[in-house]
Amino acid sequence: MKDDLKSYASVQKWMANVNRMYALSDGEWAGRLKTLGEFCRHLGKDPDTIIEEALEEKSQKVDFMRQLRQAAKAASEDARKAHDWQNVVRSFFIHNGARVVVRSYPEGGS
């Protein structure tokens, strides 16, 4: 994975879509990009690959959502902070065309 997440097409698309609505500052993006980077490292995949796989196979997207839940719990024991952490990554998926819903994804396999 490249050090600069902004170099990935999926990240550029996400940022452009969000900025059309909210025009976030660089400081606001820094935290969001850190969260996305942590999730990508958790999966061992770059952002473009994650989106490509999520769009190709629904079961893969569901698995990513399960793993997102696990990564958020590891990132923060505070339930509210973990939920906010998940929202950042869900926004990334949504703005790249991988529709996700806020629901409990079972811990088991597909």
PyMOL CGO cylinders between C-alpha atoms (Angstrom):
from pymol import cmd
from pymol.cgo import CYLINDER

trace = [
    CYLINDER, 0.00, 0.00, 0.00, 1.29, 3.46, -0.90, 0.3, 1, 1, 1, 1, 1, 1,
    CYLINDER, 1.29, 3.46, -0.90, 1.97, 5.87, 1.96, 0.3, 1, 1, 1, 1, 1, 1,
    CYLINDER, 1.97, 5.87, 1.96, -0.21, 8.59, 0.46, 0.3, 1, 1, 1, 1, 1, 1,
    CYLINDER, -0.21, 8.59, 0.46, -3.80, 7.33, 0.52, 0.3, 1, 1, 1, 1, 1, 1,
    CYLINDER, -3.80, 7.33, 0.52, -4.82, 10.35, -1.57, 0.3, 1, 1, 1, 1, 1, 1,
    CYLINDER, -4.82, 10.35, -1.57, -3.04, 8.77, -4.54, 0.3, 1, 1, 1, 1, 1, 1,
    CYLINDER, -3.04, 8.77, -4.54, -5.71, 6.03, -4.82, 0.3, 1, 1, 1, 1, 1, 1,
    CYLINDER, -5.71, 6.03, -4.82, -8.62, 6.64, -7.20, 0.3, 1, 1, 1, 1, 1, 1,
    CYLINDER, -8.62, 6.64, -7.20, -11.18, 5.35, -4.68, 0.3, 1, 1, 1, 1, 1, 1,
    CYLINDER, -11.18, 5.35, -4.68, -9.91, 7.78, -2.03, 0.3, 1, 1, 1, 1, 1, 1,
    CYLINDER, -9.91, 7.78, -2.03, -9.96, 10.67, -4.51, 0.3, 1, 1, 1, 1, 1, 1,
    CYLINDER, -9.96, 10.67, -4.51, -13.55, 9.82, -5.45, 0.3, 1, 1, 1, 1, 1, 1,
    CYLINDER, -13.55, 9.82, -5.45, -14.57, 9.61, -1.78, 0.3, 1, 1, 1, 1, 1, 1,
    CYLINDER, -14.57, 9.61, -1.78, -12.95, 12.92, -0.93, 0.3, 1, 1, 1, 1, 1, 1,
    CYLINDER, -12.95, 12.92, -0.93, -14.43, 14.69, -3.96, 0.3, 1, 1, 1, 1, 1, 1,
    CYLINDER, -14.43, 14.69, -3.96, -17.95, 13.41, -3.21, 0.3, 1, 1, 1, 1, 1, 1,
    CYLINDER, -17.95, 13.41, -3.21, -17.80, 14.34, 0.46, 0.3, 1, 1, 1, 1, 1, 1,
    CYLINDER, -17.80, 14.34, 0.46, -16.24, 17.72, -0.25, 0.3, 1, 1, 1, 1, 1, 1,
    CYLINDER, -16.24, 17.72, -0.25, -19.04, 18.58, -2.69, 0.3, 1, 1, 1, 1, 1, 1,
    CYLINDER, -19.04, 18.58, -2.69, -21.41, 18.38, 0.27, 0.3, 1, 1, 1, 1, 1, 1,
    CYLINDER, -21.41, 18.38, 0.27, -19.28, 19.43, 3.24, 0.3, 1, 1, 1, 1, 1, 1,
    CYLINDER, -19.28, 19.43, 3.24, -15.99, 20.99, 2.03, 0.3, 1, 1, 1, 1, 1, 1,
    CYLINDER, -15.99, 20.99, 2.03, -13.94, 19.43, 4.82, 0.3, 1, 1, 1, 1, 1, 1,
    CYLINDER, -13.94, 19.43, 4.82, -10.65, 20.99, 5.86, 0.3, 1, 1, 1, 1, 1, 1,
    CYLINDER, -10.65, 20.99, 5.86, -7.31, 19.20, 5.57, 0.3, 1, 1, 1, 1, 1, 1,
    CYLINDER, -7.31, 19.20, 5.57, -7.42, 18.72, 9.34, 0.3, 1, 1, 1, 1, 1, 1,
    CYLINDER, -7.42, 18.72, 9.34, -10.82, 17.05, 9.15, 0.3, 1, 1, 1, 1, 1, 1,
    CYLINDER, -10.82, 17.05, 9.15, -9.56, 14.77, 6.39, 0.3, 1, 1, 1, 1, 1, 1,
    CYLINDER, -9.56, 14.77, 6.39, -6.41, 13.85, 8.31, 0.3, 1, 1, 1, 1, 1, 1,
    CYLINDER, -6.41, 13.85, 8.31, -8.37, 11.87, 10.90, 0.3, 1, 1, 1, 1, 1, 1,
    CYLINDER, -8.37, 11.87, 10.90, -10.57, 10.24, 8.30, 0.3, 1, 1, 1, 1, 1, 1,
    CYLINDER, -10.57, 10.24, 8.30, -7.58, 9.20, 6.20, 0.3, 1, 1, 1, 1, 1, 1,
    CYLINDER, -7.58, 9.20, 6.20, -5.84, 7.81, 9.29, 0.3, 1, 1, 1, 1, 1, 1,
    CYLINDER, -5.84, 7.81, 9.29, -8.92, 5.70, 10.07, 0.3, 1, 1, 1, 1, 1, 1,
    CYLINDER, -8.92, 5.70, 10.07, -9.16, 4.42, 6.49, 0.3, 1, 1, 1, 1, 1, 1,
    CYLINDER, -9.16, 4.42, 6.49, -5.42, 3.64, 6.50, 0.3, 1, 1, 1, 1, 1, 1,
    CYLINDER, -5.42, 3.64, 6.50, -5.78, 1.64, 9.71, 0.3, 1, 1, 1, 1, 1, 1,
    CYLINDER, -5.78, 1.64, 9.71, -8.65, -0.33, 8.20, 0.3, 1, 1, 1, 1, 1, 1,
    CYLINDER, -8.65, -0.33, 8.20, -6.67, -1.02, 5.03, 0.3, 1, 1, 1, 1, 1, 1,
    CYLINDER, -6.67, -1.02, 5.03, -3.71, -2.25, 7.09, 0.3, 1, 1, 1, 1, 1, 1,
    CYLINDER, -3.71, -2.25, 7.09, -6.09, -4.42, 9.12, 0.3, 1, 1, 1, 1, 1, 1,
    CYLINDER, -6.09, -4.42, 9.12, -7.21, -6.07, 5.87, 0.3, 1, 1, 1, 1, 1, 1,
    CYLINDER, -7.21, -6.07, 5.87, -3.77, -6.05, 4.27, 0.3, 1, 1, 1, 1, 1, 1,
    CYLINDER, -3.77, -6.05, 4.27, -5.22, -4.43, 1.14, 0.3, 1, 1, 1, 1, 1, 1,
    CYLINDER, -5.22, -4.43, 1.14, -5.11, -1.03, -0.51, 0.3, 1, 1, 1, 1, 1, 1,
    CYLINDER, -5.11, -1.03, -0.51, -8.27, 1.11, -0.83, 0.3, 1, 1, 1, 1, 1, 1,
    CYLINDER, -8.27, 1.11, -0.83, -8.77, 0.51, -4.57, 0.3, 1, 1, 1, 1, 1, 1,
    CYLINDER, -8.77, 0.51, -4.57, -8.55, -3.26, -4.13, 0.3, 1, 1, 1, 1, 1, 1,
    CYLINDER, -8.55, -3.26, -4.13, -11.02, -3.19, -1.24, 0.3, 1, 1, 1, 1, 1, 1,
    CYLINDER, -11.02, -3.19, -1.24, -13.59, -1.29, -3.31, 0.3, 1, 1, 1, 1, 1, 1,
    CYLINDER, -13.59, -1.29, -3.31, -12.99, -3.46, -6.38, 0.3, 1, 1, 1, 1, 1, 1,
    CYLINDER, -12.99, -3.46, -6.38, -13.59, -6.63, -4.35, 0.3, 1, 1, 1, 1, 1, 1,
    CYLINDER, -13.59, -6.63, -4.35, -16.60, -5.17, -2.53, 0.3, 1, 1, 1, 1, 1, 1,
    CYLINDER, -16.60, -5.17, -2.53, -18.25, -4.24, -5.84, 0.3, 1, 1, 1, 1, 1, 1,
    CYLINDER, -18.25, -4.24, -5.84, -17.49, -7.60, -7.46, 0.3, 1, 1, 1, 1, 1, 1,
    CYLINDER, -17.49, -7.60, -7.46, -18.91, -9.82, -4.73, 0.3, 1, 1, 1, 1, 1, 1,
    CYLINDER, -18.91, -9.82, -4.73, -21.59, -8.96, -2.18, 0.3, 1, 1, 1, 1, 1, 1,
    CYLINDER, -21.59, -8.96, -2.18, -20.36, -11.65, 0.21, 0.3, 1, 1, 1, 1, 1, 1,
    CYLINDER, -20.36, -11.65, 0.21, -16.92, -10.00, 0.18, 0.3, 1, 1, 1, 1, 1, 1,
    CYLINDER, -16.92, -10.00, 0.18, -18.47, -6.64, 1.04, 0.3, 1, 1, 1, 1, 1, 1,
    CYLINDER, -18.47, -6.64, 1.04, -20.36, -8.24, 3.93, 0.3, 1, 1, 1, 1, 1, 1,
    CYLINDER, -20.36, -8.24, 3.93, -17.10, -9.83, 5.12, 0.3, 1, 1, 1, 1, 1, 1,
    CYLINDER, -17.10, -9.83, 5.12, -15.43, -6.40, 4.99, 0.3, 1, 1, 1, 1, 1, 1,
    CYLINDER, -15.43, -6.40, 4.99, -18.23, -5.02, 7.17, 0.3, 1, 1, 1, 1, 1, 1,
    CYLINDER, -18.23, -5.02, 7.17, -17.66, -7.82, 9.69, 0.3, 1, 1, 1, 1, 1, 1,
    CYLINDER, -17.66, -7.82, 9.69, -13.96, -7.05, 9.71, 0.3, 1, 1, 1, 1, 1, 1,
    CYLINDER, -13.96, -7.05, 9.71, -14.74, -3.35, 10.05, 0.3, 1, 1, 1, 1, 1, 1,
    CYLINDER, -14.74, -3.35, 10.05, -16.63, -4.06, 13.23, 0.3, 1, 1, 1, 1, 1, 1,
    CYLINDER, -16.63, -4.06, 13.23, -13.69, -6.02, 14.62, 0.3, 1, 1, 1, 1, 1, 1,
    CYLINDER, -13.69, -6.02, 14.62, -11.19, -3.33, 13.62, 0.3, 1, 1, 1, 1, 1, 1,
    CYLINDER, -11.19, -3.33, 13.62, -13.31, -0.58, 15.20, 0.3, 1, 1, 1, 1, 1, 1,
    CYLINDER, -13.31, -0.58, 15.20, -13.51, -2.51, 18.47, 0.3, 1, 1, 1, 1, 1, 1,
    CYLINDER, -13.51, -2.51, 18.47, -9.73, -2.88, 18.42, 0.3, 1, 1, 1, 1, 1, 1,
    CYLINDER, -9.73, -2.88, 18.42, -9.31, 0.83, 17.67, 0.3, 1, 1, 1, 1, 1, 1,
    CYLINDER, -9.31, 0.83, 17.67, -11.45, 1.99, 20.59, 0.3, 1, 1, 1, 1, 1, 1,
    CYLINDER, -11.45, 1.99, 20.59, -13.13, 0.37, 23.56, 0.3, 1, 1, 1, 1, 1, 1,
    CYLINDER, -13.13, 0.37, 23.56, -15.54, 3.31, 23.72, 0.3, 1, 1, 1, 1, 1, 1,
    CYLINDER, -15.54, 3.31, 23.72, -18.67, 2.21, 21.82, 0.3, 1, 1, 1, 1, 1, 1,
    CYLINDER, -18.67, 2.21, 21.82, -19.40, 5.71, 20.48, 0.3, 1, 1, 1, 1, 1, 1,
    CYLINDER, -19.40, 5.71, 20.48, -15.85, 6.21, 19.19, 0.3, 1, 1, 1, 1, 1, 1,
    CYLINDER, -15.85, 6.21, 19.19, -15.88, 2.75, 17.61, 0.3, 1, 1, 1, 1, 1, 1,
    CYLINDER, -15.88, 2.75, 17.61, -19.18, 3.59, 15.90, 0.3, 1, 1, 1, 1, 1, 1,
    CYLINDER, -19.18, 3.59, 15.90, -17.76, 6.87, 14.58, 0.3, 1, 1, 1, 1, 1, 1,
    CYLINDER, -17.76, 6.87, 14.58, -14.68, 4.98, 13.36, 0.3, 1, 1, 1, 1, 1, 1,
    CYLINDER, -14.68, 4.98, 13.36, -16.95, 2.59, 11.44, 0.3, 1, 1, 1, 1, 1, 1,
    CYLINDER, -16.95, 2.59, 11.44, -18.89, 5.51, 9.96, 0.3, 1, 1, 1, 1, 1, 1,
    CYLINDER, -18.89, 5.51, 9.96, -15.74, 6.89, 8.36, 0.3, 1, 1, 1, 1, 1, 1,
    CYLINDER, -15.74, 6.89, 8.36, -15.07, 3.60, 6.58, 0.3, 1, 1, 1, 1, 1, 1,
    CYLINDER, -15.07, 3.60, 6.58, -18.74, 3.11, 5.65, 0.3, 1, 1, 1, 1, 1, 1,
    CYLINDER, -18.74, 3.11, 5.65, -18.67, 6.58, 4.06, 0.3, 1, 1, 1, 1, 1, 1,
    CYLINDER, -18.67, 6.58, 4.06, -15.68, 5.45, 1.98, 0.3, 1, 1, 1, 1, 1, 1,
    CYLINDER, -15.68, 5.45, 1.98, -17.62, 2.40, 0.77, 0.3, 1, 1, 1, 1, 1, 1,
    CYLINDER, -17.62, 2.40, 0.77, -20.83, 4.33, 0.08, 0.3, 1, 1, 1, 1, 1, 1,
    CYLINDER, -20.83, 4.33, 0.08, -19.15, 7.11, -1.91, 0.3, 1, 1, 1, 1, 1, 1,
    CYLINDER, -19.15, 7.11, -1.91, -17.49, 4.47, -4.06, 0.3, 1, 1, 1, 1, 1, 1,
    CYLINDER, -17.49, 4.47, -4.06, -20.78, 2.78, -4.94, 0.3, 1, 1, 1, 1, 1, 1,
    CYLINDER, -20.78, 2.78, -4.94, -20.62, -0.08, -2.44, 0.3, 1, 1, 1, 1, 1, 1,
    CYLINDER, -20.62, -0.08, -2.44, -23.90, 0.41, -0.60, 0.3, 1, 1, 1, 1, 1, 1,
    CYLINDER, -23.90, 0.41, -0.60, -23.74, -0.61, 3.04, 0.3, 1, 1, 1, 1, 1, 1,
    CYLINDER, -23.74, -0.61, 3.04, -26.27, -0.43, 5.82, 0.3, 1, 1, 1, 1, 1, 1,
    CYLINDER, -26.27, -0.43, 5.82, -25.80, 0.06, 9.53, 0.3, 1, 1, 1, 1, 1, 1,
    CYLINDER, -25.80, 0.06, 9.53, -26.76, -3.31, 10.91, 0.3, 1, 1, 1, 1, 1, 1,
    CYLINDER, -26.76, -3.31, 10.91, -25.28, -6.10, 12.84, 0.3, 1, 1, 1, 1, 1, 1,
    CYLINDER, -25.28, -6.10, 12.84, -23.15, -8.25, 10.57, 0.3, 1, 1, 1, 1, 1, 1,
    CYLINDER, -23.15, -8.25, 10.57, -22.83, -11.66, 12.20, 0.3, 1, 1, 1, 1, 1, 1,
    CYLINDER, -22.83, -11.66, 12.20, -19.36, -12.51, 13.43, 0.3, 1, 1, 1, 1, 1, 1,
    CYLINDER, -19.36, -12.51, 13.43, -19.26, -15.83, 11.55, 0.3, 1, 1, 1, 1, 1, 1,
    CYLINDER, -19.26, -15.83, 11.55, -18.35, -16.50, 7.92, 0.3, 1, 1, 1, 1, 1, 1,
    CYLINDER, -18.35, -16.50, 7.92, -20.33, -15.67, 4.80, 0.3, 1, 1, 1, 1, 1, 1,
]
cmd.load_cgo(trace, "trace")
